[in-house]
Amino acid sequence: MNFFERQTQARNQTSRLVYLMILAIVMLIGMTSLPFVFNGFEDYLSGTGTLADALLAMAVIALFISSIVVIGGLLKYRQLRAGGKVVAEKLGGRLLNGNAHTLDEQRLMNVVEEMAIASGTRVPSVYLLQDESINAFAAGFTPEDAAIGVTRGAVKLLTREELQGVIAHEFSHIFNGDMRLNTQLVAVVHGLLVLGLAGTYILASLLKRDKRDVRLMLVVFALGAALCVAGFIGNLYGNLIKAAVSRQREFLADASAVQYTRNPQSIVGALKKIGAHKQGSVINSPRAAEFSHLFFSTGGSGWLSRMFATHPDLSVRIRRIDPQWDGSFTTAAAAGKPVPDQMAATAD
């Protein structure tokens, strides 16, 4: 595969999706403001109001809606800025840096150091998850606070080359700032959700208002309903765009893994083993769903799951790297685990 071309395609597609997200938010704010703006212009045309009043109403409503989205997003952004160490510990990971107990664990540390050199990135904190599935993740806001986690299943079942492909993929997320981009998108989507929640709160407040003020009730109802519709529709489409961006960053990370390892079959082999493995890439931690977008691979079936999936289908990822793939997955038993001599050599 031409990994530089694939990287360019993924970056360009990401940019288009981010611009689409910005455009959607602007249009959402504009559409939510329209009923109140029309009311102001109606007063102006009937001679009971001025053009300045109409424009001021439009600005105030747009500023009010924007403020809810921004404040809600900033609060979530602040919450998500915790370093990768926090995520790894929440998933039950054990720190391996300077604390590798077995040859498998030392082999993992060696591979991480090799891929750090290949990507030009500092060696992050490395954590071992006790899951027998094949998976990994990169977390953190900057390369300085990044952490990589790898499941015990990946360490046991993947060959050294396949493990290099997985780790190289995670280093791409660190190098290309995917963790920061994802944090920003999550914050924006949360801001849209808060917009809908604010509308719900406003509608609920009608129950406590004086029912004699009909005009005020109608205005409050219109504002609450508009915020509800805008917030929940915006959150839906925001999640769709966020998932699409995440899938493009996975394609970018796959292409970067080929660049770092110079071996397309390294990551292809790992993806094939996930497809054949009984436990796949499932993480059993109760916090797994919260951090699913960080993983090397996630599961999901059905059209709804695919729409909101943060990762492309395994078959799609494999064919992007190896168009000649025959569609069969490789079991760990068929491929074989590294022999003791190889493991001992890498631990030296």
Secondary structure, DSSP 8 states (H G I E B T S, - for coil): --HHHHHHHHHHHHHHHHHHHHHHHHHHHHHHHHHHHHHHHHHHHTTSS-HHHHHHHHHHHHHHHHHHHHHHHHHHHHHHT--HHHHHHHTT-EE-TT---SHHHHHHHHHHHHHHHHHT----EEEEE--SS--EEEE-SSGGG-EEEEEHHHHHHS-HHHHHHHHHHHHHHHHTTHHHHHHHHHHHHHHHHHHHHHHHHHHHHGGGS-TT-HHHHHHHHHHHHHHHHHHHHHHHHHHHHHHHHHHHHHHHHHHHHHHHHS-HHHHHHHHHHHHHSTTTT---STTTGGGGGGBS-----SHHHHHT-SS--HHHHHHHH-TT--S----HHHH----HHHHHHHH-
